[in-house]
């Protein structure tokens, strides 16, 4: 647990004890009424929520989760969205089947959720445009893809846990700079990943 989380936990515990003692002393000599019991219960629940409001990964970094249950594979801002976008390699537009998150080369990439590695391809620099990439199956016909990696850190069929490092940011494949290309598959079809990762902020260069 990080020092920040430990400090908040201790502070919340002290505050809880102080309030509980104050209420208890004020009720000495009489039977605790139902309203007093309700106050005590509310104080304890609020303190527990405050002390446990931040979830930490083993390395101390905050986990940023969405309602889907996925966490961000890497911190940063979105540099390209899903859908029709400008083509960085030539004239005209193209369909971008995922979203891009800017990162530095060899920044760790983490699994968005528990699952099994469906593909772990280190097939070369270009490799169909994806470069080195990973696909993880999460059950319920849902998968996540991670492309343009500098290094793949898992193997085919391997079970992974949410937050586990699976590879490192790179610029292999059809890429102009280091970034993570994230895809979400539902029943084998690539869908907009942004609803699964709504915590990402859009860079000013992202088209509306």
Order of alpha helices (4+ residues) and beta strands (2+ residues): alpha-alpha-beta-beta-beta-beta-beta-beta-beta-beta-beta-beta-beta-beta-beta-beta
